Amino acid sequence: MPHRTFFAFIFPSLLAMLLFITLPIVSVAVQSLFHEHEAVMTTVESCGPFGCEKQSKVDVEAMQMLKKEQPLGRYAGLSNYIDHNHLAFQDIGQIFAPTNSWAKVLDGIMNLPFYRALAFTLAYCFVVTPLAMALGFSIALAVNTMPPFFKGPAIFISILPMIITPLVGSLILSWMFNPAGILGATLQNLSGDPTLSMRASAVLTWTVLITYGIWTNGPFSFVVFYAGLQTVPLDTLESARIDGASRWEAVRFVIIPHLMPLATFVALVQLMDNFRVFEPIVGFQAAANATSLSWLVYNDLVGQDAQQFGSAAATSMMTIIGVIILLTPVLIRTWREFSRKVV
């Protein structure tokens, strides 16, 4: 293909990536280096029948002038990245004091907003991703062996969690896990504890959120793996069976190696998606026991008295860096396999 034709073919995609991905990321990176302006206060005297008193209030005109002169706010460098709400270098130095025990160190770290959110985000990624892939693969194997008459309904039921909007699904399950809901009441009866509640237990909250993540991520793995199963060479399977391979051995030595490129693709997509977990935390109202990096961005923008654009931008950039670090081993492995095949 001529270079001019190739460039004309990919130019719309490049332009869209520049306008809707690159420029917004650059804008967020710049905003993360600034703090919001501090409120300009002015003192006014108000008089009434019983005398006069002085009151402090925000000088609206001065604030408007300040924002007009410096629309991004006050330049702060990297302070947004190392303050108490993020990497918290000063707090970490105090937590790792020689006199503190490991239990106290761990408790201190988990009390810092960023590290508490990072802990749940990583736990969600590394538990949900492999289990959802295993669930999707198992369902794909089961559906692939069904008679044609049952495959249609089985496929529809299997992809149902993907059809439901994540926020709606999490809200429904949240109501079901409420002490007055069917699942919440069942847990109380099974445990014999009438006070047991998902929101009162951090362990139960994490368990429910991770279980919900597996349930909602499984259908994507199922769809990809089921499509991949249709491309498995039947001759190779027949040869394995003739040689005496059991069903498990055929899956292990024929099907799984054939689907490994698809597994890499599914892992990449789900790791990126799970690292940005947000809807379940909002839907389950679980912020007291579980937060994520995406939830911190949301909280900075809508959960505070004033929008903290610099803080939200810093968390967003650290989320992007986290995704890159998370995907690097998988990308390196994929590149090595590709290079080996080319050679």
N, C-alpha and C positions, 0 to 999 in steps of 0.2 A: 504493500500500500504506500503510495507517495506520501512524503512528510506533510505536504500541504493538505491533502485529503484527511490524513490522520488528525492533524491539528484542528481542522474544521469540525471533525467528528466529535472530538473531546472538548472543544472550547466551551459549549454550554455547560457541561459538568464542571469544568474548571472555574468558570465564572460564578456558578451557583455556590461552589465550595468557598470561593473567595469572599462572596458577599454574605453568606449565611453561616459560615463556620470560622474562617480565618479572622475576618474583621471583628466579629463579636468577641472572639477569644482575646485578640489584642486589646480591645476596649476594656474587657474585664481585667486583664493583666495591668493595664494602666490605672484603672480605678482602685485596684488593690493597694496601690502605693499612697493613697490619700485617706485622710480622716475627715469625717463630717465636721462642719464648723460648730464650735461651741456656741451655745445660746448667748446672745448679747442682752444683758439685763439692764433695765433702767429703773430708777426709783421715782415714784410719783407720790404726791401728797393728796390725799382725799379728805375733805372736811365734811362733817355732818353736824347735827344738832348738839352732839356731845363732845365735839372737839375734832381735831385733825389727827390723822395717822398716816404713816408712810408705808407704801406697799411696793414690792418689786414685781416687775412683769417683763416679758420678753419685748424687746424693741423690734417690732416687725419691720420698720423701715430700714433699720441698720442691718438686720439679717438679710433683707432683700438686696441691699447694696453689696453686702459681703458675698452673697451667692452669685451676684452678677459679675463681680470682679474675679472671683475664684469659683467657677461652677463645679469643679471636681472636689473642692474642699481644701483642707490644709495638707500640704505635702508631708508624708510621714515615713517615706522610705519603706523599709521592711518591718516596721514596728507592728503592723497588722498581723504579720505572720508569727511573731514571737510573743505576742501579748498573752494575757491570762486565758483568753477564749480560744487560743490556737495552740502553738507549740509550747507556750508557757515555760520558757527557759528558766526564768527566775524561780517559778514555783517548783520546777523539776529539781533545781539545785538544792532547794530547801528539803524536798521530799527525800532525796538520796543522801541525807545527812548520815554520818557514821553511827549515830545513836539510834536510828530508826530500824526496826525489824523489817523483814521482807513482807510480812503481813501488813504492816503500817505503810510501807512503800506502795504496795499494790492498791491498798485502799485510797491512798492519796492520789495516785495516778487516775484511778477510776472516778474520782471526784472532780477531775478537770474535764470541762465540756468536750474539748476536741478528742481527747484520748478515750473518753467513755463512748463517744460516737464512733470513733475508729475501731474500737474493740468489737462493737456490735456489727459494724459494717463488714469487717474481715470475717467474723464468725459466720455471718449470714452468707457471705460469698463462698467460703471454703466448705460449708456444710450443705447449703442448698444446691450449689452447682453440680457436684458429683452425684448426689442422691437423686436430683431431678433428672440427670442424664441416665442414671441406672434405671429409674422408674420408666422413663420414656422408651428406653431400649427394650425393657422387659415387656411393656405393653405392645410395642411394635412386633416383637417376636410372637407374642400370643395372638395378635390380630392376624398376622401373616399366615398362621396355620389354621385359621378358622375357615369353615365352608363359606363360599361366596354369599350365601343368603344372609349370614350374620355379620359380615364384614361392614356393611354400610352402617347399621345401628351402632356397632362397636366403635367405629371411627368417630361417629357423631358424639357419642358419650365421652370418648377419650379427649376430644378437642373442646369440650364444653367449657372447662376453666379458661381457655384462651378467648372464648367468645365473650364471656362476662367481663365488663369493665373492672379493672383492678380495684379501684376505689369502692365501687358498688359491692364487689365480692367481699372485700375486707369489712365493709360496714355490716353486711349480712352476717358474716361469721362473728363479728364483734357482738352483735345483738344475741346470737346464739350462745356465745360464751359468757354473756351477762349472767349474774346469779339467778335472774328470773327467766333466763333462756333455757332451751332444752339441754344444751351441752353443759352450761354452767351448773344447772341443777343436778345433772347426772354426775358430774365430777364431785359435787358436794355429797351426794348420796354414796358414791363409791368410796370416797375418802373418809366419810363419817364426820367431816368438819363442815358445819353449817356456815362458817365464816370464810371458807376458801373462795378466793376471787382471783381472776386473772390479773387484774390491775394491782392487787395487793402483793403479788408474788413476782419477783423479777425472773426467777427460773421458769415459772409457768408462762410468763409473757414471752420470753425468748423462745420457749418451746412452741407456743402457738404461732408466733410469727414465722419461725423457720419451717414449721409444718405447712403453713399457708403458702410460703414461698415455694416449697417443693411441689405442692399441688398446682400452683399457677404456672410454674416453669416446666413441669413435666410434659404438657401437650406440645410445646415447641420441639423438644427433643424427640417426642413420638413421631411428629410429622416428618422431620428430617430423616430419622432412622428408618421409618417405614418406607419412605421413598427410596432410600439407599438399599433396602432389602430387595427391592424389585430389580436391582442391577447385579445382584450376586450371581455369578456364573453357575448355572445348574449343573454343567458338566463336572465342575470341580466338586460340588456337593455330592453328586452321584459317585464320583470316584472315591471320595472319602468314606461314603457309606459302604461301598464294595470292599474297601480295605478294612472294614470292621470298626470304623469310628462311631462312637455313640453320638447321641444328639448334642450333648454338652461339648464333646470334643470337636464336632463339626462347627458349633458356634464359636468355640475358642480359637480354633486354628484356621478356619475358613472365613466365617462371617465377620468376626471382630477385626482381623487384619484388613479385610476389604473395606470396612466402614471407618477405619482410623482417620482418613482425611476429613470425613464428615464429622467425626467426634471432635477433631481439632477445631473445626468451624463452629460447632455448637458450643464448645467450651469458651471460645473467644467471645461469642455473642452474649452468652449467659453471664460470664464474668463481668463484662462491661455493664450489662443490665443490672445485675445484682449489686454491684458496687455503688449504684445510684439508687438503692432501695429507699423509697419514700412513702408511697401510697399506703402500705400496710400499717406504718406507724401512725399516720393520720387517721386512717379508718378505724383502727383498734384503739385510738386515743392512748397509745402506749408510751408517750414521751417521758412519763415519770420513771419508767424502767428500761426503756430502750430508745436510743436516738441514733441517727445516722448522719453522715456528712451532708447529704442532701437536705435532711431535716434542719441542720444548723443554718444552711443558706436560707431556707424558708423562714426560720425563726428570726433571723436578722432582718428580713425584709418585711414581715407582717406580724411577727409575734412580739415586737418591742414597741415602746411608746413612740420612738422615732426610728425611721428606717436607717439601718447601718449598712450603707452601700459598700464601704471599704472592707468591713468585716466579711460581708457576704461574698465579695469578689475574691478576697484572700482564700476563703474556704473553697470557693469554686475552682480556683487555680490549683489548690492542693488536692482537690478531688481529681482533676485532670492528670496531675502528676502521679497520683496513686493508681489510676487506671493504666497509665503507661508502664509503671513499674510492674503492675500485676500481669500485664499482657506480654512483657518482654521475654520471659522464659518460653512461652508458647510460640511467640513469633520467631525466636532464635531456633527452636527445634524445627519449626516448619521450614525455615530458610535452609537449614542443614539438610533436611530430607529432600527439598527441591534441588539443592546443589548436587547432592549425591545422584539423583536421577538424571540430571543434565550431563554429569560426567560419565 
